[in-house]
């Protein structure tokens, strides 16, 4: 690979495609397949333009190229193109789990590392057997098509088996990681009224044992209609409850319920910015089609690869990690503290697992850079071909660190997408150069653009990130949103007919882009999105607290940023006791991620005239903008309230 060069039309070029990439990449093989069928494209940009101009042609090519396992006729690709309301492949039936479990029996497909128990490896045959047994056990508990099975599970093989068993029989899966406290779990899972809960009794995080037996009892009591709980004895050796081994005691045939393309597969949850977390329901067909495309053509995964993404089961990246099975890749699971026994633990797992692809949050990479880590001098990372950075923007310095301290030859895929669609909007492709600080391209089939406040496309300046054409993996609905009101309000109010995602993006004329942060009030904490209303539901009602407002300030250097909580307290309150108590409360009821970096006491919380807290204006003020530039005084109940936030902006620097 040539040395990094300055480029006249953009950032420093750190990686360029080699002749081998051009010939042997999976994306190149797809281009040759298209050429054999009369479709020729000069470069990736031309391919992308076709993929969004001819949605039916592109997505049918993905169907045919990957030879989906399905019944019915795929001739009608997009029966209805409106957003929301697009209808894909209305005349076919298929099953996600069937695709995930296809392939040679003897291949190792799961490698699991844990700080709670020894390493586990599973072949595809073993995974199939466990899925079949778990599905048999679920059926014996009365689970059938359309029922909900939910997990309170870490990133361990049982979570993968439970999800595949659930979806194999046409039931619907959802999961929360056990780092979440009972309130967070109940607010999410109770919405689904599940039949079965599968949960661990605790776990180890580094050297710390975290017992969840008491929390599990609270969660069970808070989920209406729950009929069965199955415990995975993970922290403790035994349980007096129905256990995972009992659920899987009876071997059974591996069968798959083929369901309509838009049949619910799993539910992922929003951050809960404006109320209870939205229960975003994805479809079997949409996820299969999107993840085949994304895993193989954007991430270059396939048979022989081992994909390791550091994530929890509450994060969409877990679903994306497991979906590597769809293209025949093995998946590497890790449960525990990424900094135990030292800060290089994830790189150690890359070496131990022989991972060919590694994914993590940008904040993790920048943390490695700040502490001077050089994993390529400590570990053999020679198997690593690709690195995915996501969760938050990766600055140019982070790009350079990867190529200096990890590998000069790997493909750094900086990407951005959403839980909402369970994939990326923008990312990498191994035929496109990598430039420092820049996301390389729009993903195939994703009509991503930036619009100004008038709805006009802008290039070279920041705008609202929108998706101007439907994608198969967009949610089929939100749970308990029968008329689609909440769905439309979430994405389509500002630009009717176009999906507004809530990110600021700057596209260049090459198709590359830079994401500069959220344009709404969602809190992006180290790549995990938290909803402000989660905080308010816990804090409201505390006797010494009259009101509260929370914002997250992104770190321009790619770090975790600062989570700032403002409290209006009672006149006779002990401020020190209140702030200490609210930190402990948020940690206990929600998670350690919800504990603020700063807690400030203010006289009042600012509201607009319609009663909405001014989270976004306060964030902009704290980032240095004058109050007069971010909000009209005539739209605020008490404009003088903002003066104190300008003072805190100076204090925070």
C-alpha positions, 0 to 999 in steps of 0.5 A: 500500500502506498504511503498516506498522501495529501489529496487536493479534493479532501482529507489525507488519503490513508488507504487506497484499493490495491489490485487484490482488493479490486479483483478479490473483494466480495464487492468486486465479485458482485460487480462482475456478477452484475456485468455478466447480466448486462449491468456495468458500472465504472466505480462505486459511485455509479453503482450507488446511484443505480442502487437508489435510482432503481430500487426494485432492480437493485434489491432484486439483484441482492435477492438473486445474488445471495439466492435467498431461501424462500417460498413464493414469487419474488417478482414483485419487489416493491409493491408500494414505494411510499414512506412510511408504508413501503411494501417489499416482496409481498408474495414470498415467505422466509425465515431469518434463522434458516438463513443464519444456520445454513452452511457446512456443519463442521465450521466453528461459528461461535467463539465466546469470551467471558469474565464469568466462565471459560471460553466456549466454541461452537460449530454450526452443527452444535449451534443448530442442535442447541437452537432445535432443542431451545425451540422445542422447549419454547414450544412446550411452554406454549410459544407460537408464531407471533408470541414474544420471547424476551431476554435479560442476557449478556453477550453470551451463546445462550442469547444467540441460541435463544434469539434464533430459536425464537425466530425459527418458530415465528415468534418475536425476540427482544432483549435487554442487557443485564447492565440495565436496571429494573426500571429501564428493562420494564419500560422496554420489555413490558410493552411487548407483554411477552410469554417467556423471559430468559434471564441470567442470575448475574455476571462478572464485570472484571473482578466485580460480581453483579448479582441480579437475582433480586432485580429479576424478581422486580422485572418479573413483577413489572411485566404483565402477562408473563407466564414463564421465566427461564434462568441461565445460571451464569453467576451462580452454579445452581438455581431453584428456578426453571433453568436453561438446561431444562428448557433445552433438555429435549432434542428436537428437529430443526424446523423453520416457520417461513413467514411473510417478508414483513412478519415481525422478527425482533423489536429494538428500542429507541432511547426514549427521548420524548416518552417511553422507548419506542418499540421498533419492530423489524421484519424477517425479510427486511433484516435478511436482505439488508444484512446480506448486503451490508455484511458482504458488500460493505463489511466484506464478511463471508465464509472463513471470516471471524467478526468481533464487535464489542457490544451489549445485547441492548445495542443494535450492534449485537443484532448486526454482529449476529447477522454475520451468520447470514453470510457464513461468517463466524461471530466472536462474543465478549462479555465483561469489562473491556479494560480488564485485566488491562486496557488492551483486553479487546485487542487481546481477544482479536489475537486469541480469536483470529478475528478478521473484522473488529468493530467498536465505538469511536470513543473506545479507539480515541481512548486507546489513542489518548492512553498511548496504546500500541496494540500491534506491538503487543499482539499479533493482529495479522488476521485483522483485515477490517475495522468498523468504527461506529457509535459517534464520529471518529476524528481524523486523529483516530483514523491516523492512530488506527493505521499507525498503532493497529495496522497499515493495511486494514480497511477502516470502515467508519460508519453511521446508521441507526437502531431504527434500521438496524444497519448503516446509512453511510460507511465504507466499501473496499473499492473506495479510498479511506480519508482521515476523518471522513466516512467514505461513501453512502451505503448501497440502496440508501438514498442519504442526503443532507437538507437545509431548513427549506428541504433543499439538498446541500453539499459541502455544508451541514444539513439534516440527514435524510433518507429519500427512498425506502429501505427494506429494513425500516421498521414495519411498525412501532409496538402499540402504534396501531394507526402509525401516528408515532411512527410518522411523528418520529421520522416524517414530520419535518420533511414529508415523504423523507426519513429525517434521522436526527443527525447533522451531516455534511456530504461532499461531491464524492459522496463521502461525509462527516457526521457532526452530531445529533440535531435533536435531544438524543444523548449519545453517550460513548456510542450508546444513545440514551433518552432524556425522558428516561432520566426524567421518569426516574428523577420526577417525584423525588421530594427535594427535586422540583425539575431537571434537564439533561444534555450531552456535550459531544467531545470534538476529539472523539471522546465520551463527551460530558453528560450534564444534569441540571436540577432545580431543587427545593429551597430547603434542600441539602444540595450535596445530599441531593446530587449524591442521591440522584447519581446513586438513583440513576445508577441503580434504576437505569445503568452506570451510563446514566450517571452524569459527569456534572450536576448543576443546580439552577433556579429554574428549567427553561421551557418554551410556550408549549411546555417543552424543555429546551434541551437542544437550545441549552446544549447549543448554549453550553457549546458556546452559542449565545442564547439569542442565536439559538432561541427566540425570547418570545418563544420562552416562558422566562427568557432570563432563565437562560442567563445561568446556562451562559454562565455554566458554558463559560465554566465548562469551557 
